[in-house]
Amino acid sequence: MKNSMRWIGGMLAALMIAAPAWAQPYPTKPIRMVVPSAPGSGPDLIARVVAQKLTESLGKPVVADPRPGAGGSLGAEIVAKSPPDGYTLIMGSAGSHSVNTALYPKLPYDALKDFAPVSLVSTAPNILIVHPSMPVKTVKDLVALAKAKPGDLTFGSGGNGSTAHLSGELFRVLAKVNMVHVPFKGAPAAVIGVMTGEISLAILNLPPALPHVRSGKLKALGVSTATRSSAVPDIPTIAEAGLPGYDAGTWYGLLAPAGTPGEIIARLNAELVKGLRSAEMKKRIAAEGGDVIGGTPDEFTAVIKRDIEKWTRVVAASGAKAN
């Protein structure tokens, strides 16, 4: 009897040692949410809203960690190479996962194979901004000015590989104008570039530009999506304001490293989607210029694939380069 008890005890101890970390209640420690863009950028603002809500629902701190650089590639690489244990996540965007795949010949990660999507969080338009002193009132006026002064106008972005970069390239291709791209270290810096007159215009994520549009420090000529934004319904789309066919929105979504256990992905998805359905989250994300989405990991994967195909076509048509 004693020998049997010892054998059973030994087996239980061995099973406990061999049990994977995710077999324990998740989470048991703080979670790091990497943001592959500058503080104050669209992904950063959305990440902080989501991190706070997940902290409340998961019972452990979820901390947003901005790691900008290379159009989001630096932060994305960190997460792609992190242990797939649910404690390192990324607030990805169209820039870090779709645009980079289309723009960079070689990336240190595969946007589809190296990540496990949790859920799409929100979509948002980019917004075309100019300095209030620029002698244009509409997109049509801007196109006419660019054609009258080929090569004189500059458009800024938060860096090579950002959605702002390719949004500008798409504008240049459709309008058939010659404008020069000027990359900045993050969207907030590009906003300042327009405000100071360092650059002529930018088509940036809505969150960092919106406060300055509302204060009158910047002039908004249009939003980049095919339909008007619920955040700024009085601002026309770029397409209706003078450039038919223009459509270049962005998205934000939560992902984990590939190989993260399905149980953890399911827990994160359930808590995130539940939070996104709350009136509080809808209000906070709308304040940042976004529309709440939510959904399944498979639905999010489909969005990324479609976006990669779209931006690949834009890169081919524009001849855009990463450097």
C-alpha positions in Angstrom: 0.0 0.0 0.0 2.8 2.4 0.9 4.6 1.6 -2.3 1.4 2.3 -4.3 1.0 5.6 -2.6 4.6 6.5 -3.2 4.1 5.6 -6.9 0.9 7.7 -7.3 2.6 10.6 -5.5 5.6 10.4 -7.8 3.4 10.3 -10.9 1.4 13.3 -9.7 4.6 15.3 -9.0 6.0 14.3 -12.5 2.8 15.5 -14.1 2.9 18.8 -12.3 6.5 19.4 -13.4 5.7 18.4 -17.0 2.5 20.5 -17.2 2.9 23.4 -19.6 2.8 27.0 -18.2 -0.6 27.6 -19.8 -2.1 24.8 -17.8 -2.0 27.2 -14.8 -4.7 29.9 -14.5 -4.0 32.6 -17.1 -2.7 35.2 -16.6 -0.5 34.9 -13.5 1.7 37.9 -14.2 1.7 41.2 -16.0 1.2 41.2 -19.8 3.2 43.4 -22.2 1.4 44.9 -25.2 4.0 46.1 -27.7 3.0 49.1 -29.7 5.1 49.2 -32.9 4.8 53.0 -33.3 5.5 56.2 -31.5 3.8 57.4 -28.3 0.7 59.5 -29.3 0.2 57.6 -32.6 -3.0 55.9 -33.6 -1.9 52.4 -32.5 -0.6 53.8 -29.2 -3.8 55.6 -28.3 -5.9 52.6 -29.1 -3.5 50.2 -27.3 -3.8 52.2 -24.1 -7.6 52.1 -24.2 -7.5 48.3 -24.8 -4.8 47.7 -22.2 -6.8 49.4 -19.5 -9.9 47.4 -20.2 -8.0 44.1 -20.3 -6.3 44.9 -17.1 -9.7 45.2 -15.5 -11.1 42.0 -17.0 -8.0 39.8 -16.7 -7.1 40.9 -13.2 -3.4 41.5 -14.1 -1.7 44.6 -15.4 -1.6 44.9 -19.2 1.1 47.5 -20.1 1.4 49.3 -23.4 5.0 49.4 -24.5 5.8 51.7 -27.5 8.6 50.3 -29.7 8.6 52.5 -32.8 10.9 52.1 -35.8 11.1 50.9 -39.4 7.4 51.5 -40.0 6.5 49.2 -37.2 8.9 46.4 -38.1 11.0 46.7 -35.0 8.1 46.2 -32.6 6.6 43.5 -34.7 9.9 41.6 -34.7 10.1 41.7 -30.9 6.7 40.0 -30.6 7.2 37.5 -33.4 10.4 36.3 -31.6 8.9 36.3 -28.1 7.8 33.1 -26.2 4.3 32.1 -27.3 3.0 32.1 -23.7 0.4 34.9 -23.8 2.5 37.5 -21.9 3.8 39.4 -25.0 1.2 40.8 -27.4 1.1 43.4 -30.1 -1.3 46.1 -31.0 -0.7 45.6 -34.7 -1.9 47.9 -37.5 -2.3 48.0 -41.2 1.2 49.5 -41.2 3.0 46.9 -39.2 1.3 43.9 -40.8 0.0 44.8 -44.2 1.9 47.7 -45.6 5.3 46.4 -44.4 4.7 43.1 -46.1 3.9 44.9 -49.4 6.7 47.4 -49.1 9.7 45.7 -47.6 11.4 43.0 -49.8 12.7 41.3 -46.7 11.2 41.5 -43.2 12.5 39.8 -40.0 9.0 38.3 -39.6 6.1 36.9 -41.6 2.9 38.9 -40.9 0.8 35.8 -41.4 2.9 32.9 -40.2 4.6 34.4 -37.2 1.5 35.7 -35.4 -1.7 34.4 -33.9 -4.5 36.9 -34.4 -6.7 37.5 -31.4 -9.3 40.0 -32.7 -9.6 43.1 -34.9 -10.1 46.0 -32.5 -11.2 48.9 -34.7 -10.9 50.6 -38.1 -10.2 54.2 -38.7 -9.7 56.6 -41.6 -6.6 58.6 -42.3 -7.2 62.3 -42.7 -5.7 64.7 -45.3 -4.3 67.7 -43.4 -2.7 70.9 -44.6 -1.6 74.1 -42.9 -4.5 76.6 -42.6 -2.5 79.1 -44.6 -2.3 76.9 -47.7 -4.4 78.4 -50.5 -6.7 75.4 -51.0 -10.2 74.6 -49.7 -10.8 71.2 -51.3 -8.9 68.1 -52.5 -9.6 69.3 -56.0 -7.8 72.6 -55.2 -4.9 70.6 -53.8 -4.5 68.5 -56.9 -4.6 71.6 -59.1 -1.9 73.2 -57.0 0.3 70.1 -57.1 0.0 69.9 -60.9 0.9 73.6 -61.2 4.0 73.1 -59.0 5.3 69.6 -59.8 7.8 68.4 -57.2 7.3 71.4 -54.9 4.7 69.8 -52.5 5.9 67.4 -49.9 3.8 64.9 -48.0 4.7 63.6 -44.6 4.2 60.3 -42.8 5.1 58.6 -39.6 7.9 56.7 -41.3 8.6 54.4 -44.3 6.1 51.5 -44.3 3.4 53.4 -42.5 -0.2 53.6 -43.9 0.4 57.3 -44.1 3.3 56.7 -46.5 1.3 54.5 -48.9 -1.8 56.7 -48.4 0.3 59.5 -49.9 1.6 57.3 -52.6 -1.9 56.3 -53.6 -2.9 59.9 -53.7 0.0 60.7 -55.9 -0.8 57.9 -58.3 -4.5 58.6 -58.6 -4.0 62.4 -58.9 -1.1 61.9 -61.3 1.0 64.5 -59.5 4.6 64.7 -58.4 5.0 65.1 -54.7 8.0 64.2 -52.4 7.6 61.9 -49.5 9.2 63.0 -46.1 9.2 60.3 -43.4 9.2 61.4 -39.7 9.8 59.4 -36.6 6.1 58.8 -35.8 2.8 60.4 -36.8 2.8 63.0 -34.0 6.1 64.4 -35.5 4.5 64.5 -38.9 1.5 66.4 -37.5 3.9 69.0 -36.1 5.7 69.1 -39.5 2.4 70.2 -41.2 1.7 72.7 -38.4 5.1 74.4 -38.7 5.1 74.4 -42.5 8.0 72.0 -42.7 5.9 69.8 -45.1 3.0 70.7 -47.3 0.5 68.0 -46.3 0.0 64.6 -44.8 -2.5 61.8 -44.8 -2.2 60.5 -41.3 -4.0 58.4 -38.8 -7.0 60.3 -37.4 -6.2 60.1 -33.7 -3.0 62.3 -33.5 -4.3 64.8 -36.0 -7.9 65.2 -34.9 -7.3 67.5 -31.8 -5.4 70.0 -34.0 -8.1 70.0 -36.7 -10.7 70.7 -34.0 -8.7 73.5 -32.6 -8.2 75.1 -36.0 -4.4 74.6 -36.1 -4.8 72.3 -39.1 -7.1 72.3 -42.1 -8.7 68.9 -43.0 -9.6 68.4 -46.6 -10.9 64.9 -46.5 -10.9 61.4 -44.9 -9.3 58.5 -46.7 -12.0 55.9 -46.5 -14.7 55.3 -49.1 -17.4 56.5 -46.7 -17.4 59.4 -44.2 -16.2 58.8 -40.7 -18.6 58.8 -37.8 -16.0 60.7 -35.8 -15.9 63.6 -38.2 -19.1 63.3 -40.4 -18.8 66.9 -41.6 -15.5 66.2 -43.3 -15.9 64.7 -46.9 -14.1 61.7 -48.2 -11.1 62.4 -50.4 -12.9 60.6 -53.2 -16.0 62.9 -53.0 -13.9 66.0 -52.5 -12.0 65.7 -55.8 -10.2 62.3 -56.2 -12.7 59.6 -57.3 -11.7 56.0 -56.3 -9.5 57.0 -53.4 -9.8 54.6 -50.4 -7.1 54.0 -47.8 -8.2 53.4 -44.3 -6.4 51.6 -41.5 -7.1 49.1 -38.8 -5.8 48.2 -35.3 -5.9 44.7 -33.9 -4.4 42.5 -31.1 -2.1 39.6 -32.0 0.1 37.1 -30.1 3.2 35.2 -31.3 2.4 32.2 -33.4 2.2 29.0 -31.4 0.4 30.7 -28.5 -2.0 28.0 -27.0 -5.5 28.1 -28.3 -6.9 28.4 -24.7 -5.0 31.7 -24.2 -6.1 33.1 -27.6 -9.7 32.1 -26.8 -9.5 33.8 -23.3 -8.0 37.0 -24.8 -10.5 37.1 -27.6 -13.5 36.6 -25.2 -12.4 39.3 -22.8 -11.4 41.7 -25.6 -14.6 41.3 -27.6 -16.7 41.6 -24.4 -14.9 44.8 -23.6 -15.3 46.2 -27.1 -19.1 45.7 -27.0 -19.4 47.9 -23.9 -20.7 51.5 -24.4 -17.6 52.8 -22.6 -15.2 51.3 -25.0 -17.2 52.3 -28.0 -17.2 55.9 -26.7 -13.5 55.9 -25.9 -12.4 54.5 -29.3 -14.8 56.8 -31.1 -13.1 59.7 -29.3 -9.9 58.6 -31.0 -11.5 58.5 -34.4 -12.1 54.8 -34.6 -15.0 52.5 -35.2 -15.2 49.4 -32.9 -15.1 46.1 -34.8 -14.3 43.0 -32.7 -14.7 39.4 -34.1 -13.0 36.1 -34.4 -9.3 35.3 -35.0 -10.2 33.8 -38.4 -12.1 37.0 -39.4 -9.1 39.1 -38.4 -6.7 36.9 -40.5 -8.9 37.4 -43.5 -8.7 41.2 -43.1 -4.9 41.1 -42.9 -4.7 38.9 -46.1 -7.0 41.3 -48.0 -5.0 44.3 -46.9 -1.7 42.8 -47.9 -3.1 42.2 -51.4 -4.4 45.8 -51.6 -1.2 47.5 -50.6 0.9 45.2 -52.8 -1.0 46.6 -55.7 -0.4 50.2 -54.5 3.3 49.6 -54.1 3.5 48.1 -57.6 1.6 51.0 -59.2 3.5 53.8 -57.3 7.0 52.4 -57.3 7.2 53.2 -53.6 10.4 52.2 -51.8 11.1 51.5 -48.2 14.0 53.9 -48.2 
